[in-house]
């Protein structure tokens, strides 16, 4: 059992599912988010967002700034851009 993770851009909701771990680029380095983490509000940086899913798979997005909030086992990431890495490779 993990926590809810949602990634939102001005154009769309890029991701909304259960995650077991999220590795998030912040303005001053990487931060790992796990279930039952204390509430946090952080400035998001530019880089690769990794979302680990139940069952051992993961999703990766290129993101570009914004904010992230973890509260009550819900992680919400608001960013200017979230592009799935597999989409970038196919272009």
Beta strands, then each sheet from edge to edge (+ up, - down):
strand 1: 3-8
strand 2: 13-19
strand 3: 21-26
strand 4: 29-34
strand 5: 40-52
strand 6: 58-71
strand 7: 74-79
strand 8: 82-84
sheet 1: 2+ 1- 7- 6+ 5- 3+ 4-
sheet 2: 2+ 1- 7- 6+ 8-
end
